[in-house]
Amino acid sequence: LCSRATVLRGGEVVATCDPRHETARSLAEMMIGRRLGAAAPPPAGMGGEVRLALRGLSLPSAQPFGTSLRDVTLELRAGEVLGIAGVAGNGQDELMAALSGEARVAPGMLALEGRPIGAAGPARRRRLGLHAAPEERLGHAAAPEMSLVMNGFLTARGRRPEGAGGLVRRGLLRLGPARRFAEAVVARFDVRTAGVEHAARALSGGNLQKYVIGREVMQAPRVFAAAQPTWG
């Protein structure tokens, strides 16, 4: 579409080129500032024990124009990254609701490390080690008007996240550990923000996504389900 392109990164001009003489890879490398490694499938037999199992998972859609799930069966093993792809509106939202616990199914349809959890709600699933990051960042994965510190309590309050030492004690919120937890997420996942006291809505979409993903990963879940994890 153009014969001259300027690449910005971190608020600075880092490259100018003729995109007709570049490739998608070379342009991406200019944008992110590092070389992209070659994608390769993992060696056969890398997966460990079964962490998550879906057995004939069926779920009617709660939306009039949604897509019901019918007899979904799959296994996720330790060490595996399993991707599910498809045109939007073909059951992804319903599957995420079934995994997160926002929609309940028959107990035997969903098992975490051999334990039936289909009837368990989101809080119990998190305690057992199944975490989820929904597609909608603001209003679902994060509360827009709350600070990053307070957003940490939304999912990490009942656990002892890495480096936090527990966010709740005897029913009281511990702001010191919560602030350190938020700062650790920001540092480890390169979240660009002026500070963890800023509201979630003040972050760009990509940076809020990094915070949401980091908040879950740093709790060391046994299984982590993420919808549209690379948005932004």
Backbone hydrogen bonds in HBPLUS format (Angstrom, degrees):
<---DONOR---> <-ACCEPTOR-->    atom                        ^
c    i                          cat <-CA-CA->   ^        H-A-AA   ^      H-
h    n   atom  resd res      DA  || num        DHA   H-A  angle D-A-AA Bond
n    s   type  num  typ     dist DA aas  dist angle  dist       angle   num
A0005-ALA N   A0017-CYS O   2.75 MM  12  5.37 164.9  1.77 164.8 169.1     1
A0017-CYS N   A0005-ALA O   2.87 MM  12  5.37 157.5  1.93 151.5 159.1     2
A0007-VAL N   A0015-ALA O   2.79 MM   8  5.11 171.1  1.80 149.6 151.7     3
A0014-VAL N   A0007-VAL O   2.90 MM   7  5.79 167.9  1.91 161.6 165.8     4
A0009-ARG N   A0012-GLU O   2.91 MM   3  5.47 158.2  1.96 152.7 158.5     5
A0012-GLU N   A0009-ARG O   3.26 MM   3  5.47 156.8  2.32 106.4 113.1     6
A0021-HIS N   A0018-ASP O   2.88 MM   3  5.72 164.1  1.91 129.3 134.0     7
A0022-GLU N   A0019-PRO O   3.18 MM   3  4.91 165.6  2.21 100.8 104.0     8
A0027-LEU N   A0023-THR O   3.00 MM   4  6.17 164.1  2.02 155.4 159.4     9
A0028-ALA N   A0024-ALA O   2.98 MM   4  6.08 156.3  2.04 141.6 148.7    10
A0029-GLU N   A0025-ARG O   2.91 MM   4  6.16 153.6  1.98 150.6 157.9    11
A0030-MET N   A0026-SER O   3.07 MM   4  6.35 147.3  2.18 140.8 149.0    12
A0031-MET N   A0027-LEU O   3.05 MM   4  6.34 154.8  2.11 147.4 154.1    13
A0032-ILE N   A0028-ALA O   2.98 MM   4  6.26 155.7  2.04 154.2 159.5    14
A0033-GLY N   A0029-GLU O   2.84 MM   4  5.53 136.0  2.03 137.0 147.3    15
A0048-GLY N   A0078-ALA O   2.90 MM  30  4.69 159.7  1.94 134.3 140.3    16
A0078-ALA N   A0049-GLU O   2.89 MM  29  5.65 156.7  1.94 156.6 162.2    17
A0051-ARG N   A0076-LEU O   2.78 MM  25  5.78 152.9  1.86 148.6 157.8    18
A0113-GLU N   A0051-ARG O   2.61 MM  62  4.57 155.1  1.67 136.0 142.9    19
A0052-LEU N   A0076-LEU O   3.16 MM  24  5.09 164.5  2.19 139.5 144.1    20
A0076-LEU N   A0052-LEU O   2.83 MM  24  5.09 158.2  1.88 158.0 159.9    21
A0053-ALA N   A0111-ALA O   2.93 MM  58  5.18 156.3  1.99 151.3 156.5    22
A0111-ALA N   A0053-ALA O   2.94 MM  58  5.18 155.5  2.00 150.3 156.5    23
A0054-LEU N   A0074-LEU O   2.85 MM  20  5.21 174.6  1.86 161.9 163.3    24
A0074-LEU N   A0054-LEU O   3.12 MM  20  5.21 145.1  2.24 124.0 132.4    25
A0055-ARG N   A0109-MET O   2.90 MM  54  4.72 163.2  1.93 127.9 133.0    26
A0057-LEU N   A0072-VAL O   2.85 MM  15  4.70 153.4  1.92 140.2 131.5    27
A0072-VAL N   A0057-LEU O   2.88 MM  15  4.70 172.5  1.89 129.1 129.8    28
A0059-LEU N   A0069-LEU O   2.97 MM  10  4.88 151.2  2.06 118.7 124.8    29
A0069-LEU N   A0059-LEU O   2.83 MM  10  4.88 156.8  1.89 144.8 145.0    30
A0066-GLY N   A0063-GLN O   3.10 MM   3  4.86 167.7  2.11 106.2 107.8    31
A0080-GLU N   A0077-ARG O   3.05 MM   3  5.60 159.1  2.09 140.8 141.0    32
A0095-LEU N   A0091-GLY O   2.91 MM   4  6.06 156.6  1.96 151.6 158.1    33
A0096-MET N   A0092-GLN O   2.96 MM   4  6.18 160.0  2.00 150.4 155.6    34
A0097-ALA N   A0093-ASP O   2.98 MM   4  6.22 155.4  2.05 147.1 153.8    35
A0098-ALA N   A0094-GLU O   3.00 MM   4  6.22 149.9  2.09 142.9 151.0    36
A0099-LEU N   A0095-LEU O   2.94 MM   4  6.21 149.2  2.04 147.8 156.3    37
A0100-SER N   A0096-MET O   2.88 MM   4  6.02 163.5  1.91 153.2 157.4    38
A0101-GLY N   A0097-ALA O   3.14 MM   4  5.99 138.8  2.32 137.1 145.7    39
A0103-ALA N   A0097-ALA O   3.03 MM   6  5.14 149.9  2.12 128.2 120.1    40
A0105-VAL N   A0118-GLY O   3.01 MM  13  4.90 173.6  2.01 130.9 132.0    41
A0109-MET N   A0106-ALA O   2.99 MM   3  5.59 161.0  2.03 123.7 129.9    42
A0118-GLY N   A0107-PRO O   3.37 MM  11  3.87 155.5  2.44 117.1 112.0    43
A0117-ILE N   A0110-LEU O   2.86 MM   7  5.75 169.4  1.87 150.2 153.3    44
A0112-LEU N   A0115-ARG O   2.90 MM   3  5.14 154.1  1.97 147.1 142.9    45
A0115-ARG N   A0112-LEU O   2.98 MM   3  5.14 165.5  2.00 113.4 116.4    46
A0120-ALA N   A0117-ILE O   2.93 MM   3  5.11 154.7  2.00 110.9 119.3    47
A0125-ARG N   A0121-GLY O   3.08 MM   4  6.29 162.2  2.11 156.6 162.2    48
A0126-ARG N   A0122-PRO O   2.97 MM   4  6.18 153.3  2.04 149.4 156.3    49
A0127-ARG N   A0123-ALA O   3.05 MM   4  6.37 154.9  2.12 146.6 153.4    50
A0128-LEU N   A0124-ARG O   3.04 MM   4  6.32 142.4  2.18 144.5 154.7    51
A0129-GLY N   A0125-ARG O   3.00 MM   4  6.27 116.5  2.42 135.1 151.4    52
A0130-LEU N   A0125-ARG O   2.86 MM   5  5.27 168.4  1.87 147.0 143.1    53
A0129-GLY N   A0126-ARG O   3.00 MM   3  4.96 144.1  2.13  97.0 108.1    54
A0222-ARG N   A0129-GLY O   2.81 MM  93  4.79 131.9  2.04 121.1 136.3    55
A0223-VAL N   A0129-GLY O   3.03 MM  94  6.31 159.9  2.07 158.5 155.3    56
A0131-HIS N   A0223-VAL O   2.95 MM  92  6.32 163.4  1.97 166.5 165.0    57
A0225-ALA N   A0131-HIS O   2.90 MM  94  6.26 167.5  1.92 149.8 152.0    58
A0133-ALA N   A0225-ALA O   2.86 MM  92  6.39 144.7  1.99 152.1 162.1    59
A0227-ALA N   A0133-ALA O   2.98 MM  94  6.30 167.6  1.99 174.4 173.6    60
A0141-ALA N   A0136-GLU O   3.09 MM   5  6.33 144.8  2.22 147.4 157.7    61
A0141-ALA N   A0137-ARG O   3.12 MM   4  4.71 121.6  2.48 109.8 125.5    62
A0142-ALA N   A0137-ARG O   2.77 MM   5  5.83 130.4  2.02 169.4 174.2    63
A0139-GLY N   A0142-ALA O   2.64 MM   3  5.53 156.3  1.70 173.0 173.2    64
A0146-MET N   A0143-ALA O   3.17 MM   3  5.54 151.2  2.25 113.4 122.0    65
A0201-ARG N   A0144-PRO O   3.02 MM  57  4.63 156.3  2.07 139.9 132.2    66
A0200-ALA N   A0146-MET O   2.93 MM  54  6.16 150.0  2.02 159.0 156.2    67
A0151-ASN N   A0147-SER O   2.86 MM   4  6.10 149.0  1.96 146.6 156.4    68
A0148-LEU N   A0198-HIS O   3.16 MM  50  6.42 131.9  2.40 156.6 159.2    69
A0152-GLY N   A0148-LEU O   3.14 MM   4  6.30 130.2  2.40 136.0 146.5    70
A0149-VAL N   A0196-VAL O   3.24 MM  47  5.83 141.9  2.40 158.6 151.8    71
A0152-GLY N   A0149-VAL O   3.11 MM   3  5.36 139.5  2.28 100.3 111.6    72
A0153-PHE N   A0150-MET O   3.07 MM   3  5.42 136.7  2.27 104.1 114.7    73
A0154-LEU N   A0151-ASN O   3.18 MM   3  5.33 141.0  2.34  99.5 109.9    74
A0156-ALA N   A0152-GLY O   3.05 MM   4  5.84 152.9  2.13 154.2 162.0    75
A0159-ARG N   A0156-ALA O   3.22 MM   3  5.47 166.7  2.24 112.5 116.5    76
A0164-ALA N   A0161-PRO O   3.00 MM   3  5.43 166.6  2.02 136.9 135.5    77
A0162-GLU N   A0218-MET O   3.13 MM  56  5.77 165.5  2.15 166.0 165.4    78
A0174-ARG N   A0167-LEU O   2.83 MM   7  5.22 161.8  1.87 157.6 152.1    79
A0169-ARG N   A0172-LEU O   2.97 MM   3  5.32 159.9  2.01 149.7 153.1    80
A0172-LEU N   A0169-ARG O   2.97 MM   3  5.32 166.0  1.99 116.6 120.7    81
A0178-ALA N   A0174-ARG O   3.12 MM   4  6.25 155.2  2.18 147.3 154.9    82
A0179-ARG N   A0175-LEU O   2.82 MM   4  5.90 150.7  1.91 145.1 151.9    83
A0180-ARG N   A0176-GLY O   3.02 MM   4  6.34 159.2  2.07 152.9 158.9    84
A0181-PHE N   A0177-PRO O   2.84 MM   4  6.02 150.7  1.93 145.1 153.5    85
A0182-ALA N   A0178-ALA O   3.00 MM   4  6.23 163.4  2.03 146.6 150.3    86
A0183-GLU N   A0179-ARG O   2.92 MM   4  6.13 159.8  1.96 148.6 154.6    87
A0184-ALA N   A0180-ARG O   2.89 MM   4  6.03 147.6  1.99 141.7 150.4    88
A0185-VAL N   A0181-PHE O   3.01 MM   4  6.33 154.8  2.07 151.0 157.3    89
A0186-VAL N   A0182-ALA O   2.99 MM   4  6.25 164.3  2.02 151.3 155.4    90
A0187-ALA N   A0183-GLU O   2.96 MM   4  6.13 159.0  2.00 146.4 151.8    91
A0188-ARG N   A0184-ALA O   2.92 MM   4  5.99 171.2  1.93 151.9 154.8    92
A0189-PHE N   A0185-VAL O   2.98 MM   4  5.88 158.7  2.03 150.0 155.2    93
A0191-VAL N   A0186-VAL O   3.00 MM   5  4.67 157.7  2.06 132.0 138.5    94
A0198-HIS N   A0195-GLY O   3.18 MM   3  5.75 165.9  2.20 115.0 119.2    95
A0202-ALA N   A0199-ALA O   3.02 MM   3  5.54 156.1  2.08 113.5 120.9    96
A0203-LEU N   A0200-ALA O   3.14 MM   3  5.77 164.8  2.17 118.6 123.1    97
A0208-LEU N   A0204-SER O   2.91 MM   4  6.10 159.4  1.95 158.1 164.0    98
A0209-GLN N   A0205-GLY O   2.96 MM   4  6.12 150.9  2.04 142.5 151.1    99
A0210-LYS N   A0206-GLY O   3.00 MM   4  6.28 150.2  2.09 141.4 149.1   100
A0211-TYR N   A0207-ASN O   3.01 MM   4  6.28 151.1  2.09 142.3 149.9   101
A0212-VAL N   A0208-LEU O   2.91 MM   4  6.18 163.6  1.94 153.7 157.4   102
A0213-ILE N   A0209-GLN O   2.94 MM   4  6.12 172.1  1.95 155.0 157.2   103
A0214-GLY N   A0210-LYS O   2.86 MM   4  5.85 159.1  1.90 142.1 149.1   104
A0215-ARG N   A0211-TYR O   2.78 MM   4  5.89 154.4  1.84 149.5 156.4   105
A0216-GLU N   A0212-VAL O   3.32 MM   4  6.61 148.1  2.43 142.5 149.2   106
A0217-VAL N   A0213-ILE O   2.92 MM   4  6.16 171.8  1.93 158.5 161.1   107
A0218-MET N   A0214-GLY O   2.96 MM   4  5.88 163.7  1.99 151.4 154.6   108
A0219-GLN N   A0216-GLU O   3.04 MM   3  5.44 160.2  2.08 112.0 117.7   109
A0220-ALA N   A0217-VAL O   2.98 MM   3  5.49 158.3  2.03 119.1 121.8   110
A0231-TRP N   A0228-GLN O   3.34 MM   3  5.79 170.6  2.35 119.1 119.7   111
